[in-house]
Amino acid sequence: MQLVLFLVPTVLVACGSSTNNYYAVASDAGSQDSASRLGPACTAYLTCCGQIAGSQPQVAAACDSAKHSIDDGLAQSASASTFEASCEAGLNAAKTAGYCSESTDGGHPSEGGNLADACDHGTCQSCGGTNGPCACTQPSDCGALLTCVSSRCTSSADVCKYDSDCGGGVCVSGRCEDACATGSCAGDDTCVKGGCEKNLTGSSCTSNAECSATTPFCVARHCTAACTNTQPCGPGDYCDQGACAPDTRVKRNCQIDTQCNTAGGEKCNQGLCKYPCTDDTLCSQIDLRIRSCGLDKVCRSYSEAHPQCTAMADCPIGKDCVGNVCR
């Protein structure tokens, strides 16, 4: 299987310009999507590609093309080693041309996340790796394998698209939240557009410099605690690139087919038990609640198979994507 790699010269944008850029691509090594199966050369190459694309957004399409080539190959059961030689050649070409430092090893994969340097409100701030997630205001602020959710760049593998990603909850603009009616949320959480939104208790901030030693990272405009594999976060939070953040990740329920209802035909699809399908008729025979065969060829509810949106970026400004409808 041939992988076509791209290399485009770049001029890095200095911190303090009007553009909020950072350069990060490598993903959470603990995720269950293709990111967790990348070999070291491809992890480094995609990080390098993201560094270049960070200052020249027109290169992002080429980076995405390389990533999709890898994703397609892995989906067809190709080994990660299949792509390593091509990725190594692309990375060496970039370094020979003077781009991408040795830091393109993806940071600290044991902690998840990506090393980067963000220009946030005119201040250069280290982020990713174990420095907390990088801030963002739009999808283009984040590198490949990352998505902008709740004003922070987080692993795309953790971001929901459908309610069925959320184990009985609701998907609100990429966040899995408990479903609610007005006033029915637990604790201090607030019911917003059908989902329980966690009220962040940390002091407000615009950069890490404004946070204290006990809550050193500015995440989603609030100071939050640091975390490691041996120093976990409190209930309801998880460790996102070294900083505690509300746990709104996809609620995966399988790693292999045998953890699903295999007798009924269910299979493990990207960490979720799903019924594969070829048409609506088959899905209707299984369960009328999932009567539609989605574009990804698994049985879904009608709203998931025919979504108005799957992310906030699909909706008009000021609206969220809630249950695949802009609200």
Sequence and secondary structure as in RCSB ss.txt:
>XXXX:A:sequence
MQLVLFLVPTVLVACGSSTNNYYAVASDAGSQDSASRLGPACTAYLTCCGQIAGSQPQVAAACDSAKHSIDDGLA
QSASASTFEASCEAGLNAAKTAGYCSESTDGGHPSEGGNLADACDHGTCQSCGGTNGPCACTQPSDCGALLTCVS
SRCTSSADVCKYDSDCGGGVCVSGRCEDACATGSCAGDDTCVKGGCEKNLTGSSCTSNAECSATTPFCVARHCTA
ACTNTQPCGPGDYCDQGACAPDTRVKRNCQIDTQCNTAGGEKCNQGLCKYPCTDDTLCSQIDLRIRSCGLDKVCR
SYSEAHPQCTAMADCPIGKDCVGNVCR
>XXXX:A:secstr
              TTSSS         TT SSGGGG  HHHHHHHHHHHHHHHH GGGHHHHHHHHHHHHHHHH
TT  GGGGHHHHHHHHHHHHHTT   TTTTTS TTT S  EEEEETTEEEEESTTS   B SSGGGS TTEEEET
TEEEEGGG  SSGGGGTTSEEETTEEE B  TT  STT EEETTEEE    S B SSGGGS SSS EEETTEEE 
B  SSS   TTEEEETTEEEE        SSGGGS GGGT EEETTEEE B SSHHHHHHH GGG EE TTSBEE
 HHHHS S SSGGGS TT  EETTEE 
